[in-house]
Amino acid sequence: MAKRTGHLQRFVIFGSYVTAQPNPNDIDVVLVINDAFRLEECPIESRGLFDHAVAQARYGASIFWIRPGLLIGEGVEEFIAYWQLKRDGSRRGIVEVIL
């Protein structure tokens, strides 16, 4: 669904879903969407991806999204690296899905 927008640049999965846990309890996703993306022009079936509460209820996933032009003082790589850090300073697994 994210790819159907025509604006998906990167699809990153992190959290317990990409660990060795036998039964991960959640999936966390970061969508990097290009700067030309406009939610009101998004296909209706994809819009739930861009509302955190709707995505959690509908897909059982915590979905976060960003347009690179909205990042202040950092690039996409730094933004993703930040998400790789846990609160205790250790690193969590991250998988980028190439579509």
FENUR-V229445 format. One line per field, one symbol per residue. ss: DSSP state (@ for helix, = for strand, . for the rest). phi: phi as a letter, one per 30 degrees, with the letter a starting at -180 (. if undefined). A space follows every 10 residues. Layout:
ss = ???
phi = ???
//
This chain:
ss = ..@@@..=== ====.@@@.. ......==== ===.....@@ @..@@@@@@@ .@@@@@@@@. =======@@@ .....@@@@@ @@@@=..... =..====..
phi = .ddddibdcb bccbjddccd edbdcabcbc cccddddbed cdeedcdddc beddddddci bdccbacedd dciacdeddd edddddedjd ccdbbcccc
//
